[in-house]
Amino acid sequence: MHIFLYGPPGTGKSTIGKLIARNLKLPFIDLDCVIETEAGMSIPQIMEQQGESVFRDLETTVLKNLAGEKESVIALGGGALLREENRAFVESQGKVVLLMSDVETLFQRLNEGSNNRPLLAGDMRAKLTSLLEKRSEHYASFPLNVHVNGNPIEHNTHKVQVALGWHHLSAMGEYDAVVGRVEQIGELLLTRGLQNLILVTDENMVKLHAEKVMTALQGSGYQLKLITIPAGEQHKNLESVAVLWRSFLEHGLDRESSVIALGGGVISDLSGFASATYMRGINWIGIPTTLLSMVDASLGGKTGLDLPEGKNLIGSFYPPKLVLADPSLLLTLPEAELISGMAEVVKHGIISDPELFELCSRGLNWVKANLEEVVKRAMAVKIKIIEEDPYERGIRAKLNLGHTVGHAVELVSRFKLRHGEAVAIGTVIEAKYAERIGIASKGLADEIAATMSALGLPISIPEEMPREEIISIMKVDKKKTAKAIRFALPVEIGKVELVEVTDLEDVLE
Ligand SMILES: NC(=O)c1ccc[n+]([C@@H]2O[C@H](COP(=O)([O-])OP(=O)(O)OC[C@H]3O[C@@H](n4cnc5c(N)ncnc54)[C@H](O)[C@@H]3O)[C@@H](O)[C@H]2O)c1
């Protein structure tokens, strides 16, 4: 699967393309350079001596030769997809992202460099304006587009990568996290040389999405086995792990085999842990199916299981080989699960993406209609943090925003409140506390509460819930570290600070 960067001249396709290729550890190809090499002359010379139509023919030939190339980032010429044939070809070969900018910015950029663009020779500003007008409908027809006005190149590159939904993680293991379609899974696994597959899923997913995944894999020549385990947190235990280990043995999995985890956080935690421990570690791949698992559980390499004594008490850091998140799988997710997952998305917005927070505040209907954008943005926040601090020695603790109070509230509710619901309450309470101690701007808690409410999430501790019990659960956490609890508290939308709190009564007030 290739990544194609397209758009008018001057949008920085080559510069951004090179940076994305470096980030994703992929080769970079500049289509115009390949054309010049093939033709043995520069593009202005081809245009001048042979005319635009010969140039366009060359473009089509060179483009089609890319079919045999391995996964690459490819910068296309500004008119390369005007031919329907070329467009259909690149869309069948990967993701196309259109870079756009206003005329003035394009003019400034092109004016700085050496202008060897024959279509813009002469009065460049006028030529650019007319080129953009002529192609406006064409460029607007690309669904994945990013405006790259005047920002520093690293900022624009990050924006493009978030829009692409493709990241390479290397702080703990090396793997790609891709937002795409399950139909692409076979190709993605073949490219990564993964083989001898087994699909682990739960009893709900086996009815809803397992067949799609199996068909896609069979289409790429894979024959795979399937293991189904019961759904639900109550099955995230050692018995389920033992079922997986035995099934791996029965199916003859060896150290070269790969486990595909298709499901929510329970399935990825269990499959990841079983993979980490079977024969001292085999490959695993995540295909998350809940919002929570797409933006949180499948990323970061934490795997594990519950004991009767508590959640997630046993586990290991064991990163997958690939994560493929397909937002269309969320269409079957019960609404309550989607809403619950949104608490983590809002949390990610508060931590470092104010635009994501603003999008969330538009409410549940907007979110439902724009799941792909929501997933891409929220994933990017988590990835940035875990890449900086994979083993939770510092800033990864920011992801605990809302969780210190939320976790206690979830426990006291005896899990009647979903995790996300408890986190929503926790985030609002912690924001109120941050305001009281003067580190957050006034009104921040109300702003967060309004967004949580717009998504259908609760914002206050249920009346009947005993406050002392919540505090005593937080105190148990405190004893574990034998000192103050480190809270991740919001300072403003887009900024969170880690603060040591000793007096827990003050938090709930
Ligand atoms: N490893 C980590 O870093 C990490 C982070 C956060 C949470 N977690 C763990 O994740 C777990 C919670 O994950 P979860 O919320 O995804 O729960 P889950 O895996 O239990 O899934 C929730 C329910 O939704 C069903 N479901 C899943 N996808 C569906 C779909 N597309 N359509 C219809 N139904 C679907 C499942 O069968 C299940 O019944 C907890 O155990 C938590 O500890 C782990």
The ligand as a MOL file (V3000), in Angstrom:
LIG
                    3D

  0  0  0     0  0            999 V3000
M  V30 BEGIN CTAB
M  V30 COUNTS 44 48 0 0 0
M  V30 BEGIN ATOM
M  V30 1 N -3.7190 -2.2940 27.1270 0
M  V30 2 C -4.0510 -1.0560 27.3210 0
M  V30 3 O -3.2550 -0.1160 27.1790 0
M  V30 4 C -5.4860 -0.7430 27.6770 0
M  V30 5 C -5.9260 0.5880 27.6670 0
M  V30 6 C -7.2700 0.8270 27.9590 0
M  V30 7 C -8.1240 -0.2210 28.2590 0
M  V30 8 N -7.6430 -1.4980 28.2620 0 CHG=1
M  V30 9 C -8.5230 -2.6220 28.5720 0
M  V30 10 O -9.5100 -2.7100 27.5440 0
M  V30 11 C -10.6550 -3.3630 28.0940 0
M  V30 12 C -11.8940 -2.6350 27.6520 0
M  V30 13 O -11.9170 -2.6300 26.2440 0
M  V30 14 P -13.2530 -2.3880 25.4170 0
M  V30 15 O -13.9630 -1.2260 25.9590 0
M  V30 16 O -12.8640 -2.4060 23.9920 0 CHG=-1
M  V30 17 O -14.1520 -3.6220 25.8400 0
M  V30 18 P -14.4210 -5.0930 25.2580 0
M  V30 19 O -13.2540 -5.6420 24.5720 0
M  V30 20 O -14.9670 -5.8640 26.3860 0
M  V30 21 O -15.5720 -4.8220 24.2210 0
M  V30 22 C -16.8290 -4.3350 24.6700 0
M  V30 23 C -17.9840 -5.1310 24.0820 0
M  V30 24 O -18.2150 -4.6880 22.7620 0
M  V30 25 C -18.2450 -5.7920 21.8690 0
M  V30 26 N -17.7190 -5.2800 20.6140 0
M  V30 27 C -16.4400 -4.9910 20.3240 0
M  V30 28 N -16.3530 -4.4550 19.1120 0
M  V30 29 C -17.5860 -4.4080 18.6040 0
M  V30 30 C -18.1340 -3.9640 17.3780 0
M  V30 31 N -17.3810 -3.3870 16.4390 0
M  V30 32 N -19.4630 -4.1250 17.1710 0
M  V30 33 C -20.2570 -4.6690 18.1440 0
M  V30 34 N -19.7970 -5.0830 19.3280 0
M  V30 35 C -18.4770 -4.9410 19.5570 0
M  V30 36 C -17.3960 -6.8330 22.5240 0
M  V30 37 O -17.7330 -8.1200 22.0530 0
M  V30 38 C -17.7500 -6.6180 23.9860 0
M  V30 39 O -18.9490 -7.2810 24.2740 0
M  V30 40 C -10.4820 -3.3880 29.5930 0
M  V30 41 O -10.1510 -4.6900 29.9720 0
M  V30 42 C -9.2950 -2.4610 29.8470 0
M  V30 43 O -8.5620 -2.8540 30.9760 0
M  V30 44 C -6.3470 -1.7590 27.9780 0
M  V30 END ATOM
M  V30 BEGIN BOND
M  V30 1 1 1 2
M  V30 2 2 2 3
M  V30 3 1 2 4
M  V30 4 1 4 5
M  V30 5 2 4 44
M  V30 6 2 5 6
M  V30 7 1 6 7
M  V30 8 2 7 8
M  V30 9 1 8 9
M  V30 10 1 8 44
M  V30 11 1 9 10
M  V30 12 1 9 42
M  V30 13 1 10 11
M  V30 14 1 11 12
M  V30 15 1 11 40
M  V30 16 1 12 13
M  V30 17 1 13 14
M  V30 18 2 14 15
M  V30 19 1 14 16
M  V30 20 1 14 17
M  V30 21 1 17 18
M  V30 22 2 18 19
M  V30 23 1 18 20
M  V30 24 1 18 21
M  V30 25 1 21 22
M  V30 26 1 22 23
M  V30 27 1 23 24
M  V30 28 1 23 38
M  V30 29 1 24 25
M  V30 30 1 25 26
M  V30 31 1 25 36
M  V30 32 1 26 27
M  V30 33 1 26 35
M  V30 34 2 27 28
M  V30 35 1 28 29
M  V30 36 1 29 30
M  V30 37 2 29 35
M  V30 38 1 30 31
M  V30 39 2 30 32
M  V30 40 1 32 33
M  V30 41 2 33 34
M  V30 42 1 34 35
M  V30 43 1 36 37
M  V30 44 1 36 38
M  V30 45 1 38 39
M  V30 46 1 40 41
M  V30 47 1 40 42
M  V30 48 1 42 43
M  V30 END BOND
M  V30 END CTAB
M  END
